[in-house]
Amino acid sequence: MQKRVSIFLAKFGDQTATIWKNLNPFWGEEYTLHMPMGFHTLTFYVMDEDTIGHDDVIGKISLSKEVIANQSKGLDNWLNLTRVDPDEEVQGEIHVALELHREAQRTWLQCRVIEARDLAPRDITGTSDPFTRILYNNLSAETSVSKKTRFPHWDETLELCLDEAGESELGSVTLEVWDWDMVGKNDFLGKVKIPMSCLYRTPLLQGWFRLLPLGNSEDDLGALRLKVRLAEERILPSLYYQPLIDLLVEAVISPAEVKTNNDLTPLTLLEEVTTVESRQDIAMTLVKIYLGQGLVVPFLDYLNTREVHHTTDPNTLFRSNSLASKAMEQFMKAVGMIYLHEVLKPIINHIFEEKKYIELDPCKIDLNRCRYPPHIHTDSSVGMLQMYLTTIMEAIVNSVSQCPLAMRVVFKQLHKRVEEQFPEPENEDVKYLAISGFFFLRFFAPAILTPKLFHLRDHHADTRTSRTLLLLAKALQSVGNLGLQLGHGKEQWMAPLHPIILCSVASIKDFLDKLIDVDHDAVCEVPQRAAYSPSVTIREGFLQKHKADGPQLLKRFAFKKRYFWLSSETLSYTRSSITIQSVCAVERVDENAFQVQNAMQVVTQDPEGQLNTMYLQCKNVNELNQWLSAIRKASIYNEHMLPSFHPGAHHGNKWTCCLQADPLGCSRTHSAVTLGDWSDPLDPDAEAQTIYKELLQGKDKIRYRVEVPMLERSERFCAVASRLLNVVLDLERAHTSFQRKEREEANSLILPQ
């Protein structure tokens, strides 16, 4: 049997590439999972992929929230795999109220089983038929069965006469949730164990209780090395972050003088307090914020201008991991991924399909793989690499019209700033190197080296193809350096490619000149390009659908499984479709509106102006984010987008979210701008929270700038630092207030120890 090993992350549908025929696989892949509120466990399954039939589960690792959270810098360790037992695969919570009644003649336990949520799906339909059983010694009682649901609502009262079972303070009451099956045995869904001593101390016990497995079993199934870090944020209402957003916007709309080292804005202060480790995350967050504000071009121009004017040696320009360098990298990934795919994907696919054995380094040539002597094999490898490199270069230099307008304008401004700073004839190439350094060295070359990380391929390259991609990436880096460093390195065996690299320099300069030949004002007036090519399927898959015609919704919502496919023109499903042009809002739906998780709504407007809402449920939170992002991106240029929406459902002449009858929304809609169909929708509040958290860690440095200003600093310098410090302190007080309220609410619930 061929062993093809991959990792599947439970509940989120994320899966690594498959490693073929290897019992010691290496992935090196990174995932960001948006965990639901109140999650308890994150589980990793190691799978053996089978071409025919179902994949086999080798083992799993389950990490509790507490274990991950206890490691402030993240968990990084080898962990043993455990065997998968159906009785261990439980999730969800149950809401019950237990009351112990003690009278002279009789003692009994009254248990009100109210509801449960997020139970594990045990049936082929993706649901369960749950019922609850209460046990004490040899006594038991059961609720009725709720059919086809993972969010059952019973509200039934069960009683046990404890006199018959021998009442003891040392015993325990057990609540078990089962999935009822007509044929075969019932499936275990989880249990809660409550000591009788707790009921003796607190006769009335009510709350949500986490369902636990039956027990653990251990086997020697191997180990998995994981790096896991939990970032848990409390996101405040939007109004609390608006002062911070205003300061960030002001920094690029009315920037300070950047030609001296004394300029100070919230952005320069943020860079001062940001650690090297967090700079990439902060850069990506800032790009998202300014994309949402429509100010990403002036934002990058400000950072690049500051970086250029503070650089005296052109050879060191953008060579550090500064905020400007990281922001440019993240910006290209944000707006240029579709462009990258259009240019590179055909040739990358061709290289993967051919699987040629290519090697230039004489020390690494494997004679067992060569049909010919080493020198003949080297000549053959040079010819193949020249052909691949020529194809890549032709695709790039002919792609001017495909490049997103925002990227072209940013490069034009960068070209201008560098030319102003280094006007000397001997620095003629610096303005080209500044652009090509980002375009080739930090965007195209990394994508060629690791196409899986740029979503160009679903799986990593094998050893042979990986070596070919590495040699091509090295050659493209030399092209990006305009051939200026050829012959100066240790890899002299790359010399056969030097002629074609040097011949490419003139065409690269011509390409860059054409790339920046664009009207600066056009970026604000004209959509940069169609978000997706017409009639191309952007995303497809099964979703649970319920459509509400008007505000009169049923009390129980029926979701049915339908296959959806999204193009740039329509969102279609079985025998029906809606036009993308009619979409006016794409938003999440509150869990309590349907008693289901991961739901979203697509609001459309018909020619008569009537609003219609389609409700869809995704299988997990990451799939929800991907569908939200894809539909928002497809409808990015629609003219009649709604300013507000209701995240709840309309029932009993009022909305469940705001308890009002007003048809106008109670929450603002989110930005239609997205970062690609594999990324998450922009979330201004979450992004502002990330910036606040970084500023909070550097609060003392900001305070020092306010209290101990340098003599040459201006009043404006101190005022900016003071305003930023006040914003950070206000947010800190708001978080403290919300945290205090949460503790008070938690203390009002009496839960067992």
Disulfide bonds with the S-S distance in Angstrom:
none
